[in-house]
Amino acid sequence: MKESCLTGMLNRRLQELTENANPPFVGAGFYFSEMYSRTKSALQGYALVGEDGIELGLRTLLEENNRIAKHGFTQGELERYKLDYLKRMEQAFNERDKTESEALVEEYKRNFFTNEAIPGIEFEYNFVKKHLANITIEDINALAAGVISEKNRVIMVSGPEKENITSLDKTAILAVAEAADNAELKPYEDQLASAQLLDNLPVAGTIVKETKIESIDAVELTLSNGVTVLLKPTSFKNDEIKVTGFAWGGASVADDSDHFSSMHADGIVSESGLGNFSKSDLTKLLAGKTAYAATSIGTYSQSISANCRPADLETMMQLMYLNFTNPRVDEESFQAYINKNRSLYKNLAQEPTQYFYDKFNRIRAQNHPRGNYLPKDEDWDKVDFQRSLDFYRNLYSNAGDFTFVFVGAFEVNNIKPAIAQYLGALPSTDKSLTYNDLNIRPPKGHLVENVYKGTDPKSLAILSFHKEMAYNDKDAFLLNQLATLLNRKYYEILREEMSGVYGVRTSASLNKVPYEYASMNILIPCSPDNVDSLVAAAIGQIKLIQMEGVEQKDVEKSREIYKREKEKKLETNGYWLGALKNCYVYERDFETVSSFRAMDDITSEEIQRVANEYISVDDYLQVVLYPEKNEP
């Protein structure tokens, strides 16, 4: 518990530093963990920096360690972290009868490999409740002084080999460490005073319509400001409520000149905070609570995601309200966002796989200026703070465009007052937004493009199929089943029989936005020498299904997998949240969420029909990554 308190508080200080206009690193953190042996543990830290930030990042990491060793933590920091520590244990205890199997497996593994005790969550929760309160600030500061020392310290610096990057040699690293050890360090100032998210409650709206949806045991509400809310109580988790809200529009409604400002508006708001509180202020203010809300702006829609435990419902609703009505205006946070991402993406673009995916996206979109690509260094200069903020406010100015879905541990009558108080108080206008079709289309015909990047002897091939087709639910389901079946076939043929790949990923969908079309992508990681034969085998399997359909054993296997996976999904809040949202997006009947009737549509004839109607083996994009030495 003491180690967790030390690293938890230290990491929060490091997070605060990333909010500076010129942050010393993109991200950083400390943790206690095994070091080269399961029987040896050490305090380990890392910092992710830009190409020209190695020295500053290393020095800041060392100085923050030394600041703690010299001055320690504050009482306020410890009290807040204790609240969060106890909250996590309480959540685990409350879900003790619904713990995921994966979590139990990990406990058994640690018990076997490191002799970690597994007394059970009831014992652990009671133990923490009894002893956490007795841990003092003196205990943590003494632990910090004991483990943070220049006498038992190893420093490693790693990065890509590039001409314009000057790494630090041993002499330079030791000089940075010496400077950090000799720096005059002031104690940390814990500045947040006691406060609350909202000074005054907003004027509540009203529920003007309530509809019971018997097929899924849910209730749909219409609020006085035009907001639609679907409430689906569940008992899958004892301490979980999940929320999504969405509306059409997204970055597509921005002018071309505001493309970059619109694409980053949500990230800038997330970095800046809400109301009068910075991002780190919110972390402090929400100590001991489980409540989260954040917005997201895609190309064709804007959304908000939120979650909480039932006890913190009011806090979550207030965060949702603030995301709509009062994003924080802070230019320093804007500069922090730009500078961190500039460093991050500059490095990311040099990684061969990321470079390849960016090239693929550019080829598929025919270099459309509104495409979604890895930003170049000069693109960050095109993001305007005020234009981003104005665009964000415009997108979230009319809550009447939004549909919200609530799923989890609540009772409808108990949650309705909070819905009216906060969602009913959101602003609405008569002007409704919808998305604009930006006319981003892939090239027609069979096009083959090769990309050369990196030195490792490995390739990645993407086969991308696209066809403009009218949307219908049945074929959307069957197209997805075709992709699932192909995945199994490719595993058998490309991996087991040809020994050419570790795994192939096939995905397919029928889409309605921004226009109606079918798409399927096949990803084949392999050796450069095997690209042609594996691509031919992948296309050959599609042709075989188009000509002969699939064997009955494959039909039965598909039905069995579908039934088993859906039975499992139906016991999770996440599935219900996404499926109910999609009922609005695709205008589906709510009963399809829990129905198994689609399983009967899985037949050899139907899979064959869909393969022929939606996939053309003479019209697809093939893009392949090769190592640089293969470039002609």
N, C-alpha and C positions, 0 to 999 in steps of 0.2 A: 504494500500500500504506500509506503514512503517513497519507493522508487517511482511509482506511478504519479504521485503528487509532484515529485521533482520534475520529471520530464513533461508532464502535462502543463505545469505552470511555465516552464522554460519555453515550450513550443508556442504558447500563447503570446509570449513576449516577441518571439521571432516572427509570428504572424503580424503583429502590430507594425514591425519594421517594414514589411512588404507594402504597407499602405502609404509610405512616404513617396513624395513625387519622384525621387530617384532611389528606388529601393536597392539595397545592397545585394539582393538575390531574388530570383523568381519564387523560390520556395526553400524552406529549410526545416529541419526537425531533429530531435534527439530521442533516443530510446535505449532501454537496457535490453540486451539480447546476447545470444551465444556468439562467441567469437572464435571461429575455427575449431571449436570443440563443444559438444553438448554439455560438458561439465564446467565450462568457463563462461562467465558472463562479463560484459563490459558496457560502459556508457558510450554509445556511438552516436555520432552526429553527421549530418550531410547538408550541403547547400548546392542548389542548382543555380548556376550563374550564366550570364551571357558571355560572348567571346572575349570581351574586354573587362570582365568583372571578376576574374579569378582572385586577384590580390585583395580587392575590397570584400568580396564574399567570405574569404578565409579569415581575414582580419576581424570582420564583424562577428563571425561565429565564435572565434576565440575570445573576443572581448566580452560578448554576452555571457560566456562561461565564466570568465574572470569576474565579471560584475556580480554574478550570483555567489561565487566563492568568497568574494570580499564583503559584499553588502547583504547578501541573502535576499529572500523574498519578503513580501509584505503580508501582514495579517489578512488584508482584504483579498489578496490573490489566493491564499490558502483556503479561506472560508468559501469562496466561490467554487474552487476546484473540488472541495469536499462535497458541496451540494451536487455537482455534476457526477462525481464518483458514486455517491449514494443513489442518485437517480438511475444510473445505468444498472446498478445491482438490483434496485427495486423493480425495474422493468423486466429484467431476467427472471426475478422471483415471481412476478405476476404472470409471466408466460411459461412457468415451469411445467405445466401440463401440456404445452403446445410447442415445446422446444424443437427446432428443426434437427433432423437426424445428422446433418452435416456438422453442426456444432458439437453434438455428442461424440461423433467420430474423431474430431480434432482433439477433444479432451482425452479420449482413449489413446490416441497417438502420442500426446505429450506425456501421458502416464507411462507408456511403454518405453519411450526413448529417453526421457529425462527424470523419470520417477516423480513427476508432479502429482501431488495428491488430488483425488477427485471425491471429496466428501459429499458433493451434491450442492445444488444452488440454495437449498434451505439453510444448510449449515453456513455456507459462504455469506449469504445475505445477513444472517444473524450475527456472524462474526464481524462483518464490516460495520454493522450498526453499533456493535458494542465497542469496537476498538478504534474506529476512524476518528471519533470525537476526541480521543485521548492523544492523537498525534498533534504535536505543537509546532509552531513555526521554528522553534529552536531545534527540534528534531530534524526538520527538513534542511535547515541551513547547515547543521552539523554534517548531514549526509552529503550535501553539495560540497562543502569544504573538504571532505574526505576523498571524494571520487574525482574532483576536478583539480588536477595537478599537472605541472609541466614535467614532473619527474617520471610519469608513467603515461606518456602521450605518444600516439602514432598519428602522423598526418599523411594522407594520400591525396594526390591531385590527378584526375584523369579527364580526358577530353578528346575530341576528334583531332586527327592530324591534318591541319590546314595551314597554308602558307601565311595567312594573316593572323594566326593565333600564336601568341608567344606564351608558352607554358612556363611554369616556375620550376627552376632546378632546386636541388637540395639547399644550396646557399640562400637562394631567394626565399624559399619556404621558411627556413630558420630565421631569416631577417624579419619576415612578417610576424612570425610567432613571438619573436623578441619584442617587436614594437607593440604587439597586443598585450604582452605581459607587463610592459613598462608604461602603458597608457594610464592617464589619470581618469578614472571612471567614477562618475557620480552615481548615487543610488537611484534605482528605478522609481519613477513617480507614478503612483496609481491614482489617476485623475478622476475617474468616474464617481460622481456623488450619487446618492440614492435618487432614483428617478423612476418614472413609469412611461410606458410606450405612448399613451395618449393622455394629454392633460384633461381633455373633456370628451365625453362620449359623443359620437355623431348623432344626428337626428335620425331615428330609426325609420325604416320603411315598413310596409305592411305586406302580408301574404294575401294576394287577391284571388288566387285559385289554387286548389289542392286536388290532385288526381291520384287515386290509388291504382297501382299497376300490379294486378293480382299475379300475373305470370311469373314475376320475379320478386314478389313481396317487397315492393318499393313504393315510394311516394314521390310524385313530381309536383314541385311548387312553382308558381309564377308570382314574382314580386312586383310591387307597385312601380318600380323603375324599369320593368321589362326583363329582369334577370330570370333565367330558368335554372332551377336547382333540382337535381335528382338525388334522393336520399335512399341509400340501400344499407340497412343495418345488417351486420353479420356477427357471427360468434367464432370466427376462425382464430382471432387473436383477442386476448383480454384487454390489451393496453395499446391499441392502435386504431387511429383514424387516418385515412388517406383521402386526399382531395385533388381533383384536377379541374381547371376551368379553361375554356378555349373560345376563340372567336376567329373568324376569317379576316385576312388582311395581310399581316406580316410585312416583311421588308418590301414585298412586291408593290405596295402602294406608295413607296418613296420615289421621288424623282431620281433620274439617273445620276444627277450631280450629288445626291445624298446617299448613294449606294453604300459606301463604307461607313458613314455615320449611322445609318439605319441598322446595318448588320451587327454593330457593336453596342447599340443602345442598351440592351439588357445587361451586358457585361459591365458596362460603365456604372449603371445603377447598382448592380450587385456589389461592385467594388466600393461605391460611395457610402452606402448605408441607407437608412430610412429616417424621415423626420429630422430630429436634432442629433441623431446618433450615428457615429461612424460604424464601420463593420466590426471593429474590435469592441466598441462600446456596446453593441448589440450582444456580442458574446458574453460580456460581463453582466449585462442587464438580464439576460435569459438564464443565468446560472441556476441550476437546479430544476430547470424546466425542459420538457421535450416539446418544442414547438418550432416549426420551420415553414417558411413560405418564400418562394422566389419566382420571378417571371422569366419567360423565355420567348424570344422572337425568332421565328423561323422565316423561310422565304414566303410562305403563303398563309401563315396563321400566327397569332400570338397566344400565349397561354400563361397560366400560373399553376404551380405545383405546391402542395402543402401537406404537412402531416403533423400529428401530435398524439400524445396520450390523452385519454378522455379528461383527466384532471386539468390539462392545459389547453382545453378547447378555446377559452376566451382569449388567451394569448395568441394562439394561431390565427384566430379571426381578426385580431387587431393587426397582426403582421400582414395579412392579406389586404386589409383595408389600407394600410400605409403604402403597400406596393402599388396600389391603384392611385392613391390620392396625394402622396407626399414623398416622392423619391428625393433623397438628399442631394442638394446642389453643392458640390465640393470639387473645385478644379484640381486640388492637390491629388485627390483620389483618382481623378481622370488621368493625370500625368503618370501616376503609379501604374494604372491599368495599361496605358500605352507603352510605357518603358518595359514593364515586365513581359508583355506579350511580344514586343519587338525582339527582345532577347530570346524568348522561348521559340518563336517561329523561325528565327534566323538559324538556330541550331536544328530545329525539327526538319527544315527543308533540306538539310544535308544528309539526313538519314535515308538510305536507299529506298526502303519500303514506302516511307512517307512521300519522298520525291516522286516515286512511281505512281502512287495513288493520285497525287496532284496532277501529274501529267495525264493520267487516265481521265480524270474529271474534266480537264481542259479539252482533251480530244473529243470526249463524249458530248460536251456542250458546245463544240466547235468554237471554242474561245469566246463565247458570248460574254460581253462585258459585265453582265449581272450574274455570272456563274458563281458558284460557291467553291472557291479555291483557297489554297494556303496563301495567306497574305504575303506580299513582298515587302521589303523594308520600306520602300517609298509609299506603300499603301497606308501605313500608319499615319503619315502626315496628312492624309485626306480625311481623317476622322475629326470632325469638328465637335467640340464639347457641347456648345449651345444647340447646334442642329440635332445632335443625338438626343439631348434632353427634350427638345421640342417634339421630336418624332415619337419618343417614348410616351410623352404625355398625351399626344394625339391618339395613339393606339389604345391607350387605357382610359380615355376620357368618356367612352360610352359603354358602360357595363351592360346596357341592354342588349348588346351584341353577344354577350357571353352566356355560355351554358356551363354550369358547375355540376360535378358529380362527387358525392360524399359516400364513402364506403368504410365500414368498420364498426367499432364497439360503441354504439350510441343508440338511444331511443329517439324515435322521430319527434315525439312531443317535447322531449327535453331539449332537443337541439334547435327547434324552430325559433325560439326567442333570439338566439345568437345569430341565426340566419337573417332575421328581419333587422336586427340591430346593426349589423356590419355590412352584409351584402346588400340589404335593402337600402342602406344609406349611400351606396356607391353612386357616383354621378352618371347620368344618362342624357342622351340628346336624341333629337329626331333624325340625325344624320347617321345612317348605318353604313359600315364599311364592308367591302368584300375584297377578295384577292384580284390581282391583275395577272393575266397570263403574259409572262415576259417573253414568250416565244422561244424558250430554250429547248432545242431539239437535238437529238443525236444525228450523225451523218447517216445517209441511206446507203444501202448496198453492203457488200462484204469488204470491210476495210481492215488491213493488218498494219499495226504500228509497233515498232520495237523501241524500247527505252533502255539506255545503257547507264548504269550507276552502280558504284560500289566495287569492292574487290572480292567479296566472298563468292565462291563457285555455286551460286544458287539463282534460280529464276522464279518468277511468279507470273502466271498467265491468267488473264481475265477474258472470258468470253461473255459479251454483253448483247442480249437480244432485246429488240424493242419493236412494238407494233401498235399502231393506233387502232383501238378496238373499244366498242361500247362496253360499259361496266354492267355486270350483273353478279349478284352474291354467289350463285351456284358455281359459276365458272371461276370466280375469285378463289373459292375454296378448293376447287379441283386443280387449279394452277399451282396453288401452294402444295397440294398433295403430290403433284407431278415432281416438283422440286425435291420434296422429301424422299420420294421413291428413287429419283436419280442419285441422291446422296448415297443411299444404300447400295445402289448398283455400282457407283463409282468406287465406293469403298471395296467392294468385292473384286472389281476388275482392275482399276488403276493401282490400288494398293496391294491387294492380296495376290492377284494373278500376275500383274506386270511389275510389282515391287517398285513402282515409280514415284509414289508420293506417300507422305505420312497422313494426309487427309485432304479431302476436297470439300469445299463449301458451295452449295447451290441454293439460291434463293429466288423466289418468283412472286410477283404480285400483279393484281389488276387494280388500276388506280383511277380516281375520279378527278383529282386536282393536280395541276391547273387545267388539264384536259384529260380525256379518257384514253388510257393506253395500257398495254401489257408489257411487262419487263421480266427478264430472267438473267441472272448473273451466275457464272460458274468461275470459281477461283481455284487455280491449280498450282500449288507450290511444288517445285520439282527441281531436278538438276537441269542445267542448260542443255545437256545432251538429249534429254528426254522430252523436250517441249513438243516437238512435232508429233511424236508417236502418241503422247498422252492427249493432246488436243484432238487428234484424229479419232482416238478411242472414245473421247467424250462426245464428239459429234456423232460418231457411229451409234452410240447407245440411244441418242435422241431419234435418229433415223429408224432404228429398229422398233422403237415404241410407236413411231408414226406409221410404220408398215404393218406391224403385227400385234400391237397392243402389249399388254403385260400378262405374265402367267398368273393363274389363279392363286398360287401360293403367295405371290407378291401382293395381290389384292387383299387376301386375308391378313397378311402381315401389316399392311397399311391400316386396315380397319382396327386391328388389335392395338397398334401403337397409338392411333388417334384416340381410341376409347380410353386407354390407360392414361395417356398424357392429359386428356381433358378432365378425367375424374380427379386427377391430382391438382390441376389448375383450379377447378371449381372450389377447392378448399383454401384458396388464397385471396386476400384482399386485392393484391396487385392485378390478378387476372380480371376480377370483376370491374375494377376501376377502368382498365383499358378497354375491355369488351363493351361496357356500357357507354363509354365515350364514343366508341366506334359505331354504336347504334345510331347516335346522332349524326356522326360524320357521314356514314354510308346509308342513312335512312333505313336501318334494319328494324325488324320486329324485335322487341326486347326478349321474347321467349327463345330466340336463337342462341342467347348467351348460355343457357343451360341445357339446350336440346341436343340430342345425339342423332337427330334424323339425317343430318348431312352425311353421316357415315354410310348410309345406304346408297349415296351417289357415287361412292368409290367402286367403280367397275372397270374392267379392262376396256370396254368400249368407250366409256366416258373419258378415261385417261388418254386413250388414243385420239379421241376427237379433240380434246383440249390441246394436245401436243401438236396436232396438225393445224388447228385454227389460230393458235396464238404464237407458235414458234416457227420461224423460217430458218432453215439451216443454210440458206443461200444469202441471208441478209442479217449479218451480225458484225459487231466490232470486236476485234481481237487485239489486245494490247499485252505485250510481253516484256518483263524486266529481265535484262541480261547484265552480267558483270561488264565493267568498262573494257576489259581486255578482249571481249567478243565483238566490239564495235568494228565494222569493216573500215 
